Structure formats: C-alpha cells, structure tokens
Amino acid sequence: MTAPLYQPSVVKELLRAHGFTLKKQYGQNFLIDGRVLHAIVEEARSDAKSGKRLAALEIGPGVGTLTQALVEAGFEKVVALEKDRRLLPLLRETMRPYPQVEVIAADALQFDYPALFATDSGVWDYRFVANLPYYITTPIVMMVLEAMLPIEKMVLMVQKEVAERMTSPPGGKTYGALSVAVQYYGEPRLLQTVPASSFLPNPGVDSAVVSIRIRPHPDAQGVDRQTFFRVVKGAFAQRRKTLNNALAGEFHNLSKGSLTEWVKLAGIDPSRRGETLSIREFAALAHALHQAVQDGD
C-alpha cells in the first residue's frame, strides 16, 4: 500500500510539486480525515451483490484521496470524472499504482452516463461514491437518479444543509422538492456530519455523508413520472400557498373548481400545503391530475 493520500502533508506536497493552485469555481476541498474516509468506503462496499464485482463511479477525484481508498478497500474498478484538466498530471502520478482506476477528463454535468454503462459487461455492482463539489451537488444527483442507471447505492459527501433536505421527512422545515425527488428514487439516510476542519482548504461550512440505496423501481408505481414531478414542482413553487392555489399555477388549464375536485378525488384536503404530503400522497395526486389533463377537464 502506498502512502495514504488523505494526509495533509501529502496533499500539500502534491499540490506544491505540481504548482497547483485551487480555483474557487470548482469547489475544490480535499478530504483529509481518515476516519470519515473509512466510513464512506465501508458504507460504499456494504451489501455487495454476490457474484458481481465492486465498481464505483466517482465525480471530482481531486488528488485521488477517495479513489485510492476505494481501490484499497477492494473495489476492482473506479471510473473517476475530473473536470479540471490541470489535475490530470497529478492524478496520473497518484493513481499509477492502481490500474483499476480510469480517470476521464470530463464535465460531470455534460457527461453521457448511459453510454458509460452501455459499454459495460454487466458483471459489475456499481456504486456512485463522491466528495461532490457543493455547487453541482443537486444537478448531479438528479441527473444520475433520473438516468436510472444500474447503480445500487450512492454514498456522497455533500453540504450539511443539502443532506438534511435530502433526508427530511414530510412536514419538516427542510422538506421540499429535493426531498421528494431523492426519496422517489431511493432510500436516503444521513450517516454522519463532517466538520469543515476535515477538508483542505476549509470550506467554511459543515458537510455530511449521505447514503442513498436506489430502489429497483421508483416509489410511485403506475404513475406518470412527468405529471408526478409537475405536481411536486407546483406544490413547492410557493410554500405558503395551499395545494389548491399552488397547483393552479402549474395546471393552469384546469379551472380552480375542477382542480379542487380532482385533489379531493385523490383523497387529499386541498387546503393542505405541499410540505405535508408524503410521496404516496404526491403519487395519488399525480394519478388524479394526469387523468384530469387527459380528460381535458
């Protein structure tokens, strides 16, 4: 085993040797806490599928701290996407002992994820494991979830506030469209909070590790997905409004009276607010409103 890359002295020397300067727009904060790194990797490798080989998709490997830990823990393949091409020479150096690692120079927001999996042999048990740059967390998570890739689990380091939103139950202050979207596709849980001091440089805010077990099927079977997310979008567009008033902006082709009747038909009180609805209730609402739109009512 080579020297652990999470050691602050190692990270600093690598950056110095390569003349690397951090760019704020890339959200580069390198994890230097071995205990947190161990917790991420252990969660990522848990519940491995019998007969399949462990693989990971990583976004923003930085100097390769998490990448190295994944390989050392038994992952037989790690595909790491790195947008900052200035890091490629550094990554070639740190990943030289690990032929299991494929570093791809790519913008994660523009990457063709389905194409990556289309060329795979199907023998891999994939997990999405990453210390995500804060500024792309939500779009990346949603992009990967919506693509419905053959990924069993996500284990992600994100801003603490975002982690709380992902895992919030109905009725909570942080429950919103992101909560519903993540819980529609998977079962999230907050593993642990991580202080800002666990990173180099210090990001100034606390982070958290979130584990999301991906559902074999979204938690709203038989419901039109587009209508489901239209309902969610409308319900949270103006949080203080009742469902009846909030949904009127999204389903403007329905009269207010008709909308009220369809909401009631779904078994939901139109005077409730979006943040009180469970995913099953959103699904019932979407099913009713999909019918209403089809009927032109």
C-alpha positions in Angstrom: 0.0 0.0 0.0 1.3 3.5 -0.9 1.1 6.4 1.5 -2.5 7.4 2.3 -3.4 10.5 0.2 -5.6 11.9 2.9 -2.6 13.0 5.0 -2.5 16.9 4.9 1.3 16.9 4.4 0.9 14.6 1.4 -1.8 16.7 -0.2 0.2 19.9 0.4 3.3 18.4 -1.1 1.5 17.1 -4.2 -0.1 20.5 -4.8 3.3 22.2 -4.3 5.2 19.8 -6.6 2.7 20.3 -9.4 2.4 24.0 -8.9 -1.3 23.6 -8.5 -3.5 26.5 -7.3 -7.1 26.0 -6.3 -9.9 27.5 -8.3 -12.9 28.6 -6.2 -15.3 28.0 -9.1 -14.5 24.2 -9.0 -15.3 23.9 -5.3 -12.1 22.1 -4.6 -11.9 20.9 -1.0 -9.9 17.8 -0.4 -10.9 15.4 2.4 -8.1 14.9 4.9 -9.9 13.0 7.6 -9.1 9.3 7.6 -11.9 8.2 9.8 -14.5 9.9 7.6 -12.9 8.4 4.5 -13.1 4.9 6.1 -16.8 5.4 7.0 -17.6 6.4 3.4 -15.8 3.4 1.9 -17.2 0.9 4.3 -20.7 2.2 3.6 -20.0 2.1 -0.2 -18.8 -1.5 -0.1 -21.6 -2.8 2.3 -24.3 -5.1 0.9 -22.2 -6.1 -2.1 -24.0 -8.3 -4.6 -23.0 -11.9 -4.6 -21.4 -13.0 -7.9 -20.7 -9.4 -9.0 -17.5 -7.3 -8.8 -17.5 -4.0 -7.0 -17.1 -0.9 -9.1 -17.5 2.8 -8.4 -18.4 6.0 -10.3 -16.6 9.0 -8.7 -17.0 12.6 -9.6 -14.3 15.1 -8.7 -11.5 12.9 -7.5 -9.2 15.8 -6.8 -5.8 14.3 -5.8 -7.3 10.8 -5.7 -7.9 10.6 -1.9 -11.2 8.7 -2.1 -10.2 7.0 -5.3 -7.2 5.4 -3.6 -9.3 4.4 -0.5 -11.9 2.7 -2.7 -9.3 0.5 -4.5 -7.5 -0.3 -1.3 -10.9 -1.4 0.1 -11.5 -3.9 -2.7 -13.2 -2.0 -5.5 -12.0 -3.6 -8.7 -12.9 -0.7 -10.9 -13.2 3.0 -10.3 -14.3 5.4 -13.1 -13.4 9.0 -11.9 -14.6 12.1 -13.8 -12.4 15.2 -13.4 -13.3 18.5 -15.0 -10.1 20.4 -14.0 -7.6 19.2 -16.6 -4.8 20.8 -14.5 -5.3 17.9 -12.1 -4.7 15.2 -14.7 -0.9 15.0 -14.4 -1.2 14.9 -10.6 -3.8 12.1 -10.8 -1.6 10.2 -13.3 1.1 10.2 -10.6 -1.1 9.3 -7.6 -3.1 6.6 -9.5 -0.1 5.0 -11.2 -0.1 2.1 -8.7 -3.8 1.4 -9.4 -4.6 0.0 -12.9 -8.2 -0.4 -11.6 -8.7 3.3 -11.9 -9.8 5.0 -15.1 -9.6 8.8 -14.9 -11.8 10.6 -17.5 -11.3 14.3 -18.3 -15.0 15.3 -18.4 -17.5 17.8 -17.1 -19.9 15.8 -14.9 -22.8 18.0 -15.9 -22.2 17.2 -19.6 -21.2 13.5 -19.3 -23.1 10.8 -21.1 -23.7 8.4 -18.2 -25.9 5.9 -20.0 -23.2 5.5 -22.6 -20.7 4.6 -19.9 -22.9 1.8 -18.6 -24.0 0.6 -22.1 -20.4 -0.5 -22.8 -20.1 -2.4 -19.6 -20.1 -6.2 -19.4 -22.8 -6.4 -16.7 -20.7 -8.1 -14.2 -20.2 -5.0 -12.1 -22.0 -4.0 -8.9 -21.8 -0.2 -9.3 -21.9 2.4 -6.6 -21.8 6.2 -7.0 -19.3 7.4 -4.4 -18.0 11.0 -4.3 -17.0 14.1 -2.4 -19.1 16.3 -4.5 -18.3 20.0 -5.2 -21.1 21.9 -3.4 -22.1 24.0 -6.4 -23.1 20.9 -8.6 -24.5 18.6 -5.9 -28.2 18.9 -6.7 -28.0 18.8 -10.5 -25.5 15.9 -10.5 -27.5 13.8 -8.1 -30.7 14.4 -10.0 -29.0 13.8 -13.4 -27.7 10.4 -12.2 -31.0 9.5 -10.5 -33.2 10.4 -13.5 -31.0 8.4 -15.9 -32.0 5.3 -13.8 -28.5 3.8 -14.2 -27.6 0.3 -12.9 -26.3 1.8 -9.7 -27.1 0.1 -6.4 -26.2 2.8 -4.0 -24.9 6.4 -3.7 -22.6 7.4 -0.9 -22.0 11.1 -1.1 -20.2 13.9 0.8 -22.4 17.0 0.4 -23.1 20.2 2.3 -24.9 19.5 5.5 -27.9 21.7 4.6 -28.3 19.7 1.4 -28.0 16.4 3.3 -30.8 17.5 5.6 -33.0 18.4 2.7 -32.4 15.0 1.0 -33.3 13.0 4.1 -36.1 15.2 5.5 -39.5 13.6 6.2 -42.8 15.3 5.3 -43.7 18.2 7.5 -40.1 19.2 8.3 -38.7 22.7 7.6 -36.2 21.3 5.1 -38.7 19.0 3.3 -39.1 20.2 -0.3 -38.8 19.2 -3.9 -35.3 17.8 -3.5 -36.5 15.6 -0.6 -39.3 14.2 -2.7 -37.2 13.6 -5.7 -34.4 11.8 -3.9 -36.9 9.7 -1.9 -38.9 8.9 -5.1 -35.8 7.1 -6.5 -34.1 5.9 -3.3 -33.9 5.5 0.4 -31.6 8.2 1.8 -30.1 8.3 5.3 -27.7 10.7 6.9 -24.7 8.8 8.0 -22.7 11.5 9.8 -21.9 15.2 9.8 -18.4 16.2 8.9 -16.8 19.4 10.3 -15.2 21.9 7.9 -11.8 21.1 9.5 -11.8 17.7 7.8 -11.0 19.4 4.5 -8.1 21.2 2.9 -8.8 24.0 2.3 -11.5 24.6 4.9 -14.8 25.2 3.1 -16.3 27.3 5.9 -19.4 25.2 6.3 -20.1 21.7 7.7 -20.7 18.8 5.4 -22.4 15.4 5.8 -22.2 11.9 4.3 -25.5 10.7 2.8 -26.1 7.1 1.7 -28.9 6.5 -0.8 -30.0 3.0 -1.6 -31.5 3.1 -5.0 -35.0 1.5 -5.3 -35.4 -1.2 -8.0 -38.4 0.8 -9.1 -39.4 4.4 -8.2 -41.7 4.7 -5.2 -44.7 5.6 -7.2 -45.5 2.7 -9.4 -48.1 3.2 -12.2 -47.9 7.0 -12.0 -46.8 9.1 -14.9 -43.4 10.4 -13.9 -43.7 13.7 -15.8 -47.0 14.5 -14.1 -45.6 13.4 -10.7 -42.8 16.0 -10.9 -45.1 18.6 -12.3 -47.2 18.2 -9.1 -44.1 18.4 -7.0 -42.9 21.5 -8.8 -46.2 23.2 -8.4 -46.7 22.2 -4.8 -43.4 23.7 -3.7 -43.3 26.7 -6.0 -44.8 28.9 -3.3 -44.6 27.0 0.0 -47.1 29.2 1.9 -49.9 28.6 -0.5 -52.4 25.8 -0.1 -52.2 22.9 -2.6 -55.3 24.2 -4.5 -53.7 27.6 -5.0 -50.1 26.4 -5.6 -51.1 23.8 -8.2 -53.2 26.3 -10.1 -50.1 27.9 -11.4 -48.7 24.6 -12.8 -52.1 23.2 -14.0 -53.5 26.4 -15.4 -55.6 24.6 -18.0 -57.8 23.3 -15.2 -60.4 25.6 -13.6 -60.0 26.2 -9.9 -63.2 24.4 -9.2 -62.2 21.4 -11.3 -58.7 21.3 -9.7 -60.3 21.3 -6.2 -62.5 18.3 -7.1 -59.6 16.3 -8.6 -57.5 16.9 -5.5 -60.3 15.7 -3.3 -60.7 12.7 -5.6 -57.1 11.8 -4.7 -58.1 11.7 -1.1 -56.3 14.9 -0.2 -57.6 18.1 1.5 -57.0 21.0 -1.0 -56.2 23.3 2.0 -53.1 21.3 2.9 -49.6 22.6 1.9 -47.1 20.7 -0.2 -44.6 20.2 2.6 -47.1 18.0 4.4 -47.6 15.4 1.7 -45.8 12.0 1.6 -44.5 10.6 -1.7 -47.5 8.2 -1.8 -49.9 11.2 -1.5 -48.0 13.0 -4.3 -48.4 9.9 -6.3 -52.1 9.7 -5.7 -52.4 13.4 -6.6 -50.4 12.9 -9.8 -52.5 10.0 -10.8 -55.7 12.0 -10.4 -54.3 15.1 -12.2 -52.9 13.0 -15.0 -56.4 11.7 -15.6 -57.8 15.3 -15.4 -55.4 16.6 -18.0 -56.1 13.6 -20.3 -59.9 14.2 -19.9 -59.4 17.9 -20.7 -61.4 18.7 -17.6 
